[in-house]
Amino acid sequence: MKRRHGFTLIEMLLTMTVGSVLMVLGMSLLQQAMTLSSQASNHRDFDSAANRLCDQFRSDVRDATIASVGQDQTLSMELAEHEVQYNFGNHRVTRSRTIHARAVDAADSDQTASHETYDVGPSSELSVEILESPRRIVLVIRRSSSLKHLPSRVDRHVSAVVGRRGIVDPETEKRP
């Protein structure tokens, strides 16, 4: 009798089954890794935009001489030679800087010098308010949880005193 070399049907089916199970497990791990990578990227983008917004906001408020909040969550601030306006809406903040005509030699009217947009993401809520004693402006950025039963959490809370950089102690002639 000749001995045949090869695989039986049972061996082939068993090998294909094990291979399929390993392939499904590998694909689910790959899908989870891609989801986590996407979430990390979104969180990094949010952190970057929120940090830039908080730093610029704090700097503008400290340089401001006059500040007011409109009904539509628009914050306007007068600075030495320009005006800054923050428009809060649709999960994004737009900062517009307008140079006053007196600061521009050849121009007859105010000029918009720059626009900057901070995209804080669709799961974020922004609020701004002016508080007294000392006069300060508070910016709060809340992020809603991906879990429906958890409330949104405060992610950033920035409080800055209006005109802080312009305040000089008369006795020491230094800024506080």
Summary of the structure (lengths in Angstrom):
residues: 176
radius of gyration: 28.7
end to end distance: 102.9
largest distance: 113.9
contacts: 426
relative contact order: 0.13
helix: 35%
strand: 35%
